[in-house]
């Protein structure tokens, strides 16, 4: 009877110790995850700043003119055409024609 009681008490003590060790282990894991979260948030913020700098319109305009030789269009080079949307119809395309958007391009015989 004493042996059974001793085994039961010992088992309970070991269970209690094991639970405490497990709680401490999980606590350390949580702290590591919190530290990792802080690092990832910092990296995210740095990447957002980098994206903001890379997508700045001034930078893109400068690269377009310096590296690609592009320049602002002169007056009259850009024409804006407003087209009123029309009801969709079933377009019939004749043989030898290719319909692209709203323009018809005739294929030339080779």
Secondary structure, 3 states (H helix, E strand, C coil): CHHHHHHHHHHHHHHHHHHHHHHHHHHHHHHHHHHHHHHHHHHHHHHHHHHHHHCCHHHHHHHHHHCCCCCCCCCCCCCCCCCCCCCCCCCCCCCCEEEECCEEEECCCC
